[in-house]
Amino acid sequence: MDIESVCIIGGSGFVGGAIAEQATFRGLRVRVVTRSAPRARRLLVLPTVELMVANPNDERELERCLDDMDAAINLVGILAPSGRSTLRSAHVELPRKITHACRNSGVRHLLHMSALAASPTGPSEYLRTKAEGEAEVRKAAGEPEWTIFRPSVIFGEGDRFLNMFATLVKLFPVIPLGGAQAKFQPVWVEDVARAFVDALGSPRAFGQAYDLCGPRVYTLEALVRFVADTLDRKRAIVELPPTLASLQAFALEMLPGKLMTRDNLRSMSVPNVCSGNFPDFGFEPAPLEAVAPAYLRGVDSRSRYDRYRHYAGR
């Protein structure tokens, strides 16, 4: 299937920017749908990117965004309710609307971002709604063709995961940590973006759901220690028992920005790891240790060089 244009819904964020950059690198025409033009303005330096300000929850606006597009990528996801957005509206109702709008607009391939460990019987509302969203995409039954991606936690320059711990490590000598033994298999944002772009229009990706993980499994405690060691800070990490972890999550979800919620803590009770190897897209995922130190230490130029080398296969 020849794909010349792609619409990225939720494209102004961390993952969307990486996908837009790689899609442009491949010569595709990219339309980024955003609610806020200033948030996505940095993407205008990419030569084939068009910004469209719209509310994707409005079905008429959604069809306008998808008009004359060969493919669509849905990256919308939230970890906690915010404003009018609930986990159900973002993860279930919006994928349903996008699937219908793709069919009505003649979009031929829909790529959908889900989450590792998504399950109808998952321990958290986040994982259950992500599974329901997958079910809505699968209902397309080839009209359009669909592909689902389920990444573990995503790291990279500008991430909100390792950078959050970097901030805490810089500010506090002691880090009280709920869910310290939760398991993750972090994957580089550039590898996630490359998998999405490689899958565009590929018949072998139609009707497939891919788990995306990096090469190594870590506990949450090990990740925080990695960040502290990278920044040359000696920090005491105190593992909180379940009751105190829940109290910590409750306190944090009351604060602006909701760094952690009790629902997030319940998600962490399920290992966020892959059961098999990275899908065969013709490359191996980068290890955390090869990428994260550069941006955690603020060496942005080196981080960019790593990305360019990755594009070139070096």
DADAWO-V917845 format. One record per pair of residues at least 12 apart in sequence whose ideal C-beta (glycine too) atoms are under 10 Angstrom apart, sorted by the first residue. I is the first residue (numbers start at 0). J is the second residue. D is the distance in Angstrom with one decimal. If there is no record, write none. Layout:
i: {I/I}
j: {J/J}
d: {D/D}
//
This chain:
i: {0/0/0/0/0/0/0/0/0/0/0/1/1/1/1/2/2/2/2/2/2/2/2/2/2/2/2/2/2/3/3/3/3/3/3/3/3/4/4/4/4/4/4/4/4/4/4/4/4/4/5/5/5/5/5/5/5/5/5/5/5/5/5/5/5/5/5/5/5/5/5/6/6/6/6/6/6/6/6/6/6/6/6/6/6/6/6/6/6/6/6/6/6/6/6/6/7/7/7/7/7/7/7/7/7/7/7/7/7/7/7/7/7/7/7/8/8/8/8/8/8/8/8/8/8/8/8/8/8/8/8/8/8/8/8/8/8/8/9/9/9/9/9/9/9/9/9/9/9/9/9/9/10/10/10/10/10/10/10/10/10/10/10/10/10/10/10/11/11/11/11/11/11/11/11/11/11/11/11/11/11/11/12/12/12/12/12/12/12/12/12/13/13/13/13/13/13/13/13/13/13/13/14/14/14/14/14/14/14/14/14/14/14/14/14/15/15/15/15/15/15/15/15/15/15/15/15/16/16/16/16/16/16/16/16/16/16/17/17/17/17/17/17/17/17/17/17/17/17/17/17/18/18/18/18/18/18/18/18/18/18/18/18/18/18/19/19/19/19/19/19/19/19/19/19/20/20/20/20/20/20/20/20/20/21/21/21/21/21/21/21/21/21/21/21/21/22/22/22/22/22/22/22/22/22/23/23/23/23/23/23/23/24/24/24/24/24/24/24/24/25/25/25/25/25/25/26/26/27/27/27/27/27/27/27/28/28/28/28/28/28/28/29/29/29/29/29/29/29/29/29/30/30/30/30/30/30/30/30/30/30/30/31/31/31/31/31/31/31/31/31/32/32/32/32/32/32/32/32/32/32/32/32/32/32/32/32/32/33/33/33/33/33/34/34/34/34/34/35/35/36/36/36/38/39/39/51/51/51/52/55/55/55/55/55/55/55/56/56/56/56/56/56/56/56/56/57/58/58/58/58/58/59/60/61/61/61/61/61/61/61/61/62/62/62/62/62/62/62/63/63/64/64/64/65/65/65/65/65/65/65/65/65/66/66/66/66/66/67/67/67/68/68/68/68/68/68/69/69/69/69/69/69/69/70/70/70/70/70/70/70/70/70/70/70/70/70/71/71/71/71/71/71/71/71/71/71/71/71/71/72/72/72/72/72/72/72/72/72/72/72/72/73/73/73/73/73/73/73/73/73/73/73/73/73/73/74/74/74/74/74/74/75/75/75/75/75/75/75/75/75/76/76/76/76/76/76/76/76/76/76/77/77/77/77/77/78/78/78/78/78/78/78/78/78/78/78/79/79/79/79/79/79/79/79/79/79/79/80/80/80/80/80/81/81/85/85/86/86/86/86/86/86/86/86/86/86/87/87/87/87/87/88/89/89/89/90/90/90/90/90/90/90/90/90/90/90/90/90/90/91/91/91/91/91/91/91/91/91/92/92/92/92/93/93/94/94/94/94/94/94/94/94/94/94/94/94/94/94/94/95/95/95/95/95/95/96/97/97/97/97/97/97/98/98/98/98/98/98/98/98/98/98/98/99/99/99/101/101/101/101/101/101/102/102/102/104/105/106/106/106/107/107/107/107/107/107/108/108/108/108/108/108/108/108/108/108/108/109/109/109/109/109/109/109/109/110/110/110/110/110/110/110/110/110/110/110/110/110/111/111/111/111/111/111/111/111/111/111/111/111/112/112/112/112/112/112/112/112/112/112/113/113/113/113/113/113/113/113/113/113/113/113/113/114/114/114/114/114/114/114/114/114/114/114/114/114/115/115/115/115/115/115/115/115/115/115/115/115/115/115/115/115/115/115/115/116/116/116/116/116/116/116/116/116/116/116/116/116/117/117/117/117/117/117/117/117/117/117/117/118/118/118/119/119/119/121/121/121/121/122/122/122/122/122/122/122/123/123/123/123/123/123/123/123/123/123/124/124/124/124/125/125/125/125/125/126/126/126/126/126/126/127/127/129/129/130/132/133/133/133/133/136/137/137/139/140/141/141/143/144/144/144/144/144/144/144/145/145/145/145/145/146/146/146/146/146/146/146/146/146/146/146/146/147/147/147/147/147/147/148/148/148/148/148/148/148/148/148/148/148/149/149/149/149/149/149/149/150/150/150/150/150/150/150/150/150/150/150/150/150/150/150/151/151/151/151/151/151/151/151/151/151/151/151/151/151/151/152/152/152/152/152/152/152/152/152/152/152/153/153/153/153/153/153/153/153/153/153/154/154/154/154/154/154/154/154/154/154/154/154/154/154/155/155/155/155/155/155/155/155/155/155/155/155/155/155/156/156/156/156/156/156/156/156/156/156/156/156/156/156/156/157/157/157/157/158/158/158/158/158/158/159/159/160/160/160/160/161/161/161/161/161/161/161/161/161/161/162/162/162/162/163/163/163/163/164/164/164/164/164/164/164/164/164/164/164/165/165/165/165/165/165/165/165/165/165/165/166/166/167/167/167/167/167/168/168/168/168/168/168/168/168/168/168/168/168/169/169/169/169/169/171/171/171/172/172/172/172/173/173/173/173/174/174/174/174/174/174/174/174/174/174/175/175/175/175/175/175/175/175/176/176/176/176/176/176/176/176/176/176/176/177/177/177/177/177/177/177/177/177/177/177/177/177/177/177/177/177/178/178/178/178/178/178/178/178/178/178/178/178/178/178/178/178/178/179/179/179/179/179/179/179/179/179/179/179/179/179/180/180/180/180/180/180/180/181/181/181/181/181/181/181/181/181/181/181/181/181/182/182/182/182/182/182/182/182/182/182/183/183/183/183/183/183/183/183/183/183/183/183/183/183/184/184/184/184/184/184/184/184/184/184/184/184/184/184/184/185/185/185/185/185/185/185/185/185/185/185/185/185/185/186/186/186/186/186/186/186/186/186/186/187/187/187/187/187/187/187/187/187/187/187/187/188/188/189/189/189/189/189/189/189/189/190/190/190/190/190/190/190/190/190/190/190/191/191/192/193/193/193/193/193/193/194/194/194/194/194/194/194/195/195/195/196/197/197/197/197/198/198/201/203/204/204/207/209/209/209/209/209/210/210/210/210/210/210/210/211/211/211/211/211/212/212/212/212/212/212/212/212/212/213/213/213/213/213/213/213/213/213/214/214/214/214/214/214/214/214/214/215/215/215/215/215/216/216/216/216/217/217/217/218/218/219/219/219/219/220/220/220/221/222/222/223/224/225/225/225/225/225/226/226/226/228/229/229/229/229/229/229/230/230/230/230/231/241/241/244/244/244/244/245/245/245/246/247/247/247/248/248/248/248/248/248/248/249/249/251/251/252/281/282/282/285/285/285/289/289/290/290/290/290/293}
j: {69/70/107/108/144/199/200/201/202/204/205/69/107/199/200/22/25/27/28/68/69/70/107/108/196/198/199/200/201/26/27/28/68/69/70/199/200/22/27/28/29/30/47/49/67/68/69/70/71/106/18/19/22/25/27/28/29/30/31/68/69/70/71/72/106/108/110/195/196/199/200/28/29/30/31/32/49/51/55/61/64/65/66/67/68/69/70/71/72/73/97/100/101/104/106/109/19/22/29/30/31/32/33/39/42/48/64/68/70/71/72/73/74/110/195/30/31/32/33/51/53/55/61/64/65/71/72/73/74/75/93/94/96/97/100/109/111/112/31/32/33/34/55/72/73/74/75/76/77/89/93/112/22/29/30/31/32/33/39/42/48/50/51/72/73/74/75/31/32/33/34/35/36/37/38/39/40/41/42/50/52/74/31/33/38/39/74/75/76/157/159/74/153/154/155/156/157/158/159/160/188/191/72/74/76/112/148/150/153/155/158/188/191/192/195/29/31/32/33/39/42/72/74/75/112/192/195/31/39/41/42/45/48/155/157/188/192/153/155/156/157/187/188/189/190/191/192/193/195/196/306/31/72/74/110/112/188/189/191/192/193/194/195/196/199/31/39/41/42/45/47/48/72/192/196/42/44/45/48/189/192/196/306/310/45/189/191/192/193/194/195/196/197/306/309/310/45/47/48/70/72/192/195/196/199/42/44/45/46/47/48/196/45/46/47/192/193/196/307/310/47/193/196/197/199/310/46/47/47/48/69/70/196/199/200/46/47/48/49/67/68/69/42/45/46/47/48/49/50/68/72/47/48/49/50/51/64/65/66/67/68/71/43/45/48/49/50/51/52/64/72/49/50/51/52/53/54/55/60/61/63/64/65/71/72/73/74/75/50/51/52/53/55/52/53/54/55/56/50/52/50/51/52/50/51/52/63/64/66/64/73/75/89/93/96/97/100/75/83/84/88/89/92/93/96/97/96/96/97/99/100/103/100/100/93/96/97/99/100/101/103/104/96/99/100/101/103/104/106/100/104/97/100/104/97/100/101/102/103/104/105/106/109/100/103/104/105/106/104/105/106/101/104/105/106/107/108/105/106/107/108/143/199/200/101/106/107/108/109/110/143/144/146/195/198/199/200/97/98/100/101/104/106/107/108/109/110/111/143/145/97/108/109/110/111/112/146/148/195/196/198/199/93/94/96/97/98/101/109/110/111/112/113/132/136/147/110/111/112/148/191/195/88/89/90/93/94/97/111/112/132/89/90/93/112/113/114/125/128/129/132/89/90/125/128/257/114/123/125/159/257/258/259/260/262/263/266/124/125/252/256/257/258/259/260/261/262/263/124/252/257/260/262/256/257/124/128/123/124/125/126/127/128/129/131/132/262/124/127/128/131/132/128/128/129/132/113/114/117/124/125/126/127/128/129/130/131/132/133/135/127/128/129/130/131/132/133/134/135/128/131/132/135/132/135/109/111/112/113/128/129/131/132/133/134/135/136/137/138/139/131/132/134/135/136/138/135/109/111/132/135/136/139/111/132/135/136/137/138/139/140/142/143/145/135/138/139/136/139/142/143/144/145/139/142/143/143/143/142/143/144/141/142/143/144/200/205/143/144/145/146/198/199/200/201/202/204/205/136/139/142/143/144/145/146/147/136/143/144/145/146/147/148/194/195/196/198/199/204/132/133/135/136/137/139/145/146/147/148/149/208/129/132/147/148/149/150/153/191/195/211/126/129/130/132/133/136/147/148/149/150/208/209/210/126/128/129/130/132/133/148/149/150/151/152/266/271/129/148/149/150/151/152/183/184/186/210/211/212/266/269/270/271/272/273/274/129/130/149/151/210/266/267/268/269/270/271/272/273/129/130/131/132/133/134/147/149/208/266/269/130/133/269/131/133/134/265/266/268/269/262/264/265/266/267/268/269/260/261/262/263/264/265/266/267/268/269/260/262/265/266/260/262/263/265/266/262/265/266/268/269/271/262/266/149/266/149/147/145/147/149/208/208/206/208/206/206/205/206/205/200/201/202/204/205/206/207/204/205/206/207/208/194/195/198/199/201/203/204/205/206/207/208/209/204/206/207/208/209/210/191/194/195/198/204/207/208/209/210/211/278/208/209/210/211/212/271/273/184/185/186/188/190/191/194/195/209/210/211/212/213/271/273/182/183/184/185/186/191/210/211/212/213/216/270/271/272/273/181/183/184/185/186/212/213/217/219/222/271/185/186/187/188/189/190/191/192/211/213/183/185/186/187/188/191/213/222/285/287/290/291/294/295/185/186/187/188/189/190/191/192/285/290/291/294/302/306/187/188/189/290/291/293/294/295/297/298/299/302/303/305/306/188/294/299/302/185/187/188/291/294/295/256/258/183/185/222/226/185/222/223/225/226/229/287/291/294/295/226/291/294/295/226/256/258/259/176/219/222/223/224/225/226/227/230/234/295/223/226/227/229/230/232/291/294/295/296/297/226/258/223/226/227/234/258/223/224/226/227/228/229/230/232/233/234/236/295/226/227/230/232/234/232/234/235/232/233/234/235/234/235/236/237/220/223/224/226/227/234/235/236/237/238/235/236/237/238/239/243/244/247/218/219/220/222/223/236/237/238/239/244/247/219/238/239/240/241/243/244/245/246/247/248/251/259/261/263/264/267/218/219/220/238/239/241/244/245/247/248/259/263/264/265/266/267/268/218/219/220/221/222/223/236/237/238/239/240/244/267/218/219/220/221/238/267/270/217/218/219/220/222/244/264/266/267/268/269/270/271/216/217/218/219/221/267/269/270/271/272/212/213/215/216/217/218/219/221/222/267/270/271/272/287/210/211/212/213/214/215/216/217/270/271/272/273/277/284/287/212/213/214/215/216/217/222/225/271/284/286/287/290/291/210/211/212/213/214/273/277/284/285/287/211/213/284/285/286/287/289/290/291/305/306/309/290/306/284/285/290/302/305/306/309/310/211/212/213/277/280/282/283/284/285/290/309/211/284/306/280/281/282/284/309/310/209/211/277/278/280/282/284/209/211/280/280/278/280/281/282/278/280/280/279/278/280/278/273/277/278/279/280/272/273/274/275/276/277/278/273/277/278/280/284/271/272/273/274/275/276/277/278/284/272/273/277/283/284/285/286/287/290/276/277/283/284/285/286/287/288/289/272/284/286/287/288/270/271/272/273/271/272/287/238/270/236/238/267/271/236/237/238/236/287/291/236/236/287/288/291/292/295/291/292/295/292/288/291/292/293/295/296/292/295/296/297/296/264/268/259/261/264/267/261/264/265/261/259/261/264/260/261/262/263/264/265/267/261/264/263/264/264/312/309/312/305/306/309/305/309/302/305/306/309/305}
d: {8.0/8.6/6.1/6.4/7.4/8.5/3.9/7.6/6.6/9.8/8.4/7.5/9.3/10.0/6.3/9.4/9.4/6.9/9.8/9.4/4.6/5.0/7.7/6.5/9.5/9.9/4.7/3.7/8.9/8.3/6.4/6.2/9.4/5.7/9.1/9.9/9.1/9.4/6.4/4.1/7.5/7.1/8.9/9.4/7.0/5.1/4.9/7.2/9.8/9.6/8.4/8.9/5.8/9.8/5.7/7.5/5.8/7.3/9.7/6.6/6.7/4.4/6.9/6.1/9.2/8.5/8.4/9.2/8.5/6.4/9.4/9.6/8.0/4.5/8.0/6.3/9.3/8.1/10.0/9.6/5.8/5.5/8.9/9.2/4.3/8.9/7.4/4.8/7.2/9.4/9.6/9.9/9.1/9.1/7.5/9.9/6.0/7.9/6.5/7.1/5.2/6.8/9.2/9.8/9.5/9.2/9.8/9.8/9.5/7.8/4.7/8.4/6.6/9.3/9.2/9.4/8.6/4.8/9.0/9.9/9.1/5.3/7.9/7.2/8.7/6.6/6.8/5.0/6.6/6.0/8.1/9.8/10.0/6.4/9.6/10.0/9.9/9.8/9.0/7.4/8.1/9.6/7.8/8.2/6.6/3.7/3.9/7.4/9.9/9.2/9.1/7.9/9.7/7.8/8.2/3.7/6.2/6.6/7.0/7.6/8.8/8.8/9.5/7.4/9.7/6.5/9.6/6.2/8.3/4.1/8.2/7.1/8.8/9.2/4.5/3.6/8.9/8.8/7.2/8.2/10.0/9.4/10.0/8.9/8.1/8.9/6.7/8.9/9.1/9.3/9.6/9.2/7.3/9.9/7.1/9.0/5.5/6.1/7.1/9.7/6.4/9.9/9.4/5.5/9.2/7.2/9.8/8.4/6.3/8.7/9.5/5.9/6.2/6.8/8.4/9.8/6.7/9.3/8.6/8.2/8.2/8.0/5.2/9.5/9.5/8.9/9.9/8.7/8.2/7.2/6.1/9.1/9.9/9.8/7.9/8.7/8.7/9.1/7.0/9.3/9.1/9.2/4.8/5.8/9.4/7.1/3.8/8.7/8.9/9.5/8.6/9.4/6.4/7.5/9.1/9.6/9.0/9.7/8.0/4.4/8.9/9.6/5.2/6.4/9.8/5.8/8.8/9.9/5.4/6.1/9.1/5.8/9.4/8.5/9.7/7.9/9.5/6.1/8.8/8.8/7.3/9.5/8.4/9.2/10.0/7.5/9.9/4.8/6.0/9.9/7.9/4.7/9.1/9.4/9.7/7.3/8.7/8.0/8.6/9.5/8.7/8.3/8.3/5.3/7.7/8.8/9.7/4.3/6.4/5.0/6.2/9.7/8.7/10.0/9.6/9.8/9.9/8.2/9.8/6.2/9.6/10.0/6.0/9.1/8.4/9.7/9.6/7.3/6.6/9.8/8.7/8.6/7.8/7.5/9.9/10.0/5.1/8.5/7.4/9.2/8.6/8.8/8.2/7.1/9.7/5.7/4.8/7.0/9.7/9.7/9.5/9.6/7.8/4.8/7.9/5.7/6.8/8.6/9.4/8.8/6.4/9.2/9.3/9.2/6.0/7.1/5.4/7.0/9.8/9.6/9.9/9.9/8.3/5.3/8.1/5.5/9.2/5.9/8.8/8.2/9.7/4.8/8.8/9.2/9.9/9.8/9.9/9.4/6.3/7.4/6.1/7.8/9.3/6.8/7.5/6.4/8.1/9.7/9.9/7.4/5.9/9.2/5.2/9.7/9.4/8.7/8.0/5.5/10.0/9.8/8.6/7.0/10.0/6.4/7.4/7.2/8.8/9.5/8.6/8.6/7.1/9.0/7.6/6.3/6.9/10.0/8.8/5.5/9.5/7.3/6.3/8.8/9.1/9.3/8.9/5.9/6.7/8.7/4.4/9.1/9.3/8.5/9.5/8.9/4.8/9.1/5.8/5.3/9.8/9.2/8.7/9.6/8.0/8.6/8.2/5.4/6.2/9.8/8.2/3.9/8.3/5.4/9.7/9.7/9.8/5.7/8.6/9.4/8.2/8.5/9.6/8.6/7.0/8.4/5.6/9.1/9.8/8.8/6.9/5.8/7.1/9.8/8.3/7.4/8.9/6.4/6.6/4.3/7.3/6.9/8.2/9.1/9.7/9.9/9.5/5.4/6.7/6.7/9.4/8.2/5.5/8.5/5.0/9.3/7.5/5.2/7.2/9.0/7.8/9.9/9.7/9.2/7.9/4.6/7.8/7.6/9.6/9.4/6.3/9.2/9.7/8.3/7.3/6.2/9.9/5.2/8.9/9.3/7.1/7.3/5.0/6.3/9.5/8.6/8.1/10.0/9.0/8.7/4.8/9.6/10.0/8.9/9.7/5.6/8.0/5.6/8.2/8.5/9.6/7.8/9.3/6.4/6.6/9.5/6.2/8.3/7.2/8.8/9.5/7.6/8.7/4.9/7.8/8.5/9.7/9.8/9.8/10.0/6.6/9.2/7.4/9.7/8.9/7.1/8.0/5.9/8.5/9.7/8.4/6.6/9.5/4.6/9.7/8.9/4.8/9.8/6.9/7.2/9.4/9.7/8.7/8.9/9.3/9.7/7.8/9.1/8.6/9.0/5.2/6.0/9.8/8.5/4.6/8.5/9.7/9.7/7.9/8.0/9.4/5.5/7.8/9.3/9.2/7.8/9.7/8.4/8.5/8.7/9.0/9.1/7.7/9.7/8.9/3.9/5.4/8.8/6.8/4.4/9.2/9.2/9.3/5.4/8.8/9.3/4.5/5.2/9.7/8.5/6.4/9.5/9.5/8.8/8.4/7.8/9.0/9.0/6.3/9.7/9.0/9.8/9.6/8.4/4.2/7.9/8.8/4.5/5.5/9.9/9.6/9.8/9.2/8.1/9.4/4.3/8.6/8.1/9.0/7.0/8.0/9.6/8.6/8.2/9.7/8.6/9.8/5.9/5.8/9.1/6.7/5.0/10.0/9.1/7.8/7.8/9.3/9.5/8.9/9.6/7.3/8.4/4.8/9.7/8.8/6.9/5.3/6.4/9.3/8.5/9.8/5.2/9.5/9.9/9.1/5.3/6.4/7.7/10.0/5.7/4.9/7.5/7.2/8.3/6.4/5.8/8.6/9.9/8.3/7.6/6.6/6.6/9.8/4.9/7.2/4.8/7.5/9.3/9.3/9.9/9.5/7.5/4.9/7.9/6.9/9.5/5.8/9.4/6.2/7.0/8.2/7.2/7.1/8.9/4.7/9.4/9.7/6.5/7.2/5.0/7.2/9.7/9.1/9.2/9.2/8.1/5.6/8.3/7.5/9.9/8.6/8.2/9.9/9.7/5.1/7.7/6.5/5.1/8.3/5.3/6.7/4.8/8.5/7.5/9.7/9.6/6.7/9.5/4.4/8.7/9.1/9.2/9.4/5.8/7.4/8.8/9.6/8.4/8.6/9.2/9.6/4.7/6.2/4.9/8.4/9.0/8.0/9.2/5.9/7.7/7.2/10.0/8.8/9.0/5.3/7.5/7.1/9.9/8.6/9.2/7.8/8.8/9.2/7.5/9.8/9.8/4.6/7.3/5.9/8.5/10.0/3.8/4.3/8.8/8.0/6.2/9.9/9.1/6.2/9.4/9.9/9.8/5.2/9.7/8.0/7.1/9.5/8.0/8.4/7.5/9.4/6.6/9.1/9.5/4.6/7.0/9.1/5.2/6.2/9.1/8.8/4.8/7.3/8.2/3.9/4.2/8.6/8.0/8.2/9.7/5.4/8.2/8.9/8.9/5.7/7.1/8.1/5.2/9.1/8.2/5.6/9.9/6.9/10.0/10.0/10.0/8.3/9.5/10.0/9.1/9.4/5.6/8.3/7.1/9.4/8.4/8.7/9.6/9.0/7.4/7.4/9.4/8.7/9.6/8.2/8.3/4.2/7.1/10.0/9.2/7.2/6.7/8.7/9.2/9.6/8.5/5.2/8.7/8.2/9.7/4.5/6.6/7.6/5.6/7.7/7.3/9.7/9.2/7.3/4.0/7.1/9.7/7.2/6.6/6.6/7.9/9.7/9.4/7.7/5.3/8.2/5.9/9.1/6.5/6.9/4.9/6.7/9.2/10.0/8.7/9.4/9.2/5.4/9.1/9.1/5.4/8.7/10.0/8.9/7.8/4.1/7.4/9.6/9.4/9.5/9.4/5.8/4.5/6.0/5.4/9.6/7.9/6.9/4.7/7.1/9.1/9.6/5.0/6.7/6.9/10.0/5.0/8.0/5.1/7.6/9.4/9.3/9.5/9.5/8.6/6.3/7.2/5.9/7.6/5.1/9.9/9.0/5.8/9.7/8.5/9.5/9.6/4.8/7.4/6.2/6.8/9.9/8.1/9.1/9.7/6.3/7.3/5.9/8.9/9.6/9.4/9.2/5.7/3.3/6.4/9.0/8.5/9.1/9.6/7.0/8.2/7.3/8.4/8.9/9.9/7.9/9.3/8.4/9.0/7.9/4.0/9.3/9.9/9.9/6.9/4.9/8.3/9.2/8.4/8.2/7.7/9.9/9.6/9.2/9.7/6.9/8.8/8.3/9.9/9.6/9.2/8.8/7.7/8.2/9.8/8.0/7.1/9.2/8.2/5.8/8.9/8.4/5.9/8.4/6.4/8.8/9.7/8.0/7.4/9.3/9.7/6.6/9.5/9.4/9.1/6.9/5.1/9.7/8.9/4.6/8.1/9.7/9.9/9.2/9.6/5.3/8.8/8.1/6.3/9.3/9.5/9.3/5.4/9.2/9.7/9.6/9.9/8.0/8.6/9.4/8.6/9.1/7.3/9.5/5.6/4.8/9.6/9.0/5.8/5.2/9.8/5.6/9.6/9.4/9.7/9.5/6.9/6.9/9.6/9.8/7.5/9.4/8.7/8.4/6.3/6.7/7.0/4.7/7.9/6.2/9.2/6.0/9.4/9.7/8.0/5.7/7.1/4.9/6.9/9.9/9.4/8.2/4.8/8.4/5.6/7.7/8.8/6.5/9.8/6.6/6.1/10.0/6.4/5.5/6.6/5.9/6.2/8.1/8.6/8.7/8.4/4.7/9.0/8.3/7.2/3.0/7.4/8.7/4.9/5.9/8.9/7.1/9.7/9.3/5.9/8.2/9.1/5.6/9.1/9.0/8.2/9.1/6.0/10.0/9.4/8.5/8.7/8.4/5.7/9.5/9.1/4.1/7.7/6.6/5.5/4.2/9.1/9.9/8.1/7.1/8.5/4.0/7.1/10.0/8.3/9.7/5.2/7.2/6.8/9.5/7.3/9.1/10.0/9.6/6.7/4.7/8.7/9.6/10.0/8.6/8.7/3.8/7.3/8.6/7.6/7.2/5.7/7.2/6.0/8.0/9.4/8.7/8.9/4.2/6.3/5.4/8.8/9.1/9.7/7.2/5.7/7.8/6.7/9.1/6.7/8.6/8.2/4.7/7.1/9.9/9.2/9.1/3.8/5.6/8.2/6.9/5.0/7.5/8.5/6.6/4.4/5.8/10.0/9.5/9.6/7.8/5.1/9.7/8.1/9.2/7.0/7.4/9.9/8.9/9.5/9.3/5.4/9.7/8.5/9.6/5.1/5.4/4.5/9.1/8.9/8.2/5.8/8.6/8.9/9.7/6.6/6.4/4.6/8.5/7.7/8.7/5.5/8.7/9.3/9.4/8.4/9.2/9.5/9.5/7.3/8.1/9.9/8.3/5.6/5.6/8.2/7.2/9.6/7.6/7.9/8.7/7.4/8.7/4.6/6.0/9.5/8.1/5.7/9.0/9.8/6.7/9.1/6.6/9.3/7.8/8.3/6.7/6.0/8.5/6.7/5.3/8.8/9.0/9.7/9.4/9.7/9.4/9.3/4.6/7.2/8.5/8.9/7.5/9.2/9.1/8.9/9.1/8.3/9.7/8.9/4.6/9.9/8.6/9.0/4.6/7.2/7.2/9.6/8.6/7.7/7.6/7.0/7.3/9.6/7.7/8.5/6.4/3.8/9.3/9.0/8.9/6.6/9.9/7.2/9.9/8.9/8.1/9.8/5.0/7.2/6.4/6.1/9.5/9.3/7.7/7.3/5.9/8.1/5.3/8.5/9.9/9.8/9.8/9.7/6.3/6.8/8.4/8.0/9.1/5.2/8.8/10.0/9.4/7.6/9.7/10.0/9.5/9.4/7.2/9.6/5.7/9.9/6.6/9.7/8.2/9.5/5.7/6.6/7.3/7.8/7.6/9.1/9.1/8.0/9.6/6.4/9.5/8.9/6.9/5.0/9.7/5.1/6.8/9.1/6.4/7.0/9.9/9.2/8.8/9.4/9.3/9.2/6.1/9.2/6.0/6.5/9.3/9.4/7.1/9.5/8.4/5.8/4.6/8.4/6.7/4.5/9.0/9.6/5.8/9.2/8.9/9.6/9.5/8.9/8.2/7.3/8.1/10.0/6.9/7.6/10.0/7.4/6.1/8.9/9.0/6.5}
//
